[in-house]
Amino acid sequence: MKTPVYDGSARQHSGEPSSGLGPNGGRNDCLRGPDLAGLDGEIAGLVVRSTQELRRAWRTLHHTGPPLGLSRDLIIRGLADKLQQRARGGPSRALQRRLQILAAAFEKGARSFDPGIVLKTGATLVRQWRGHTHTVLVREDGFEYQAQRYRSLTVIAEQITGAHWSGPRFFGLTKRARAF
């Protein structure tokens, strides 16, 4: 029998069931210092817990019960992911936004996903327009042009040209159909 990763006896003696989420009971949003060292052990300890304990831990971390029909393996993976996010940070805003776009396309019935051109944070877009060079910096949360932040390339293209343009098309980021 394995020894527990933490001492949850204080909760058990009070008559409350243990949440199974370590010494802080899943209350801290971010683990610090020596708690990072125990994270791997805490995640490994999820495998030996009963399904009922795993469901309780899910409710504590996610503030709702696990989805119906979710297998024990996926519950463990979901708990491990949430614990790692709390310890090391979650996905970037850019990734979250991309996942939302893909999910929306899936809900609309898209059969395949063409990511098109994906810009990396820190990339620079350069466009010459009427004798002037315009430079846009790709940021994690949008774009930066002339020391101002924008969520959309289209707004920047309109500012440069004074007319409505598709931002990705203006900066040459779209694929054009080839003439045969």
Secondary structure, 3 states (H helix, E strand, C coil): CCCCCCCCHHHHHCCCCCCCCCCCCCCCCCCCCHHHHHHHHHHHHHHHCCHHHHHHHHHHHHCCCCCCCCCHHHHHHHHHHHHHHHHHCCCCHHHHHHHHHHHHHHHCCCCCCCCCCCCCCCCEEEEEECCEEEEEEEECCEEEECCEEECCHHHHHHHHHCCCCCHHHHCCCCCCCCCC
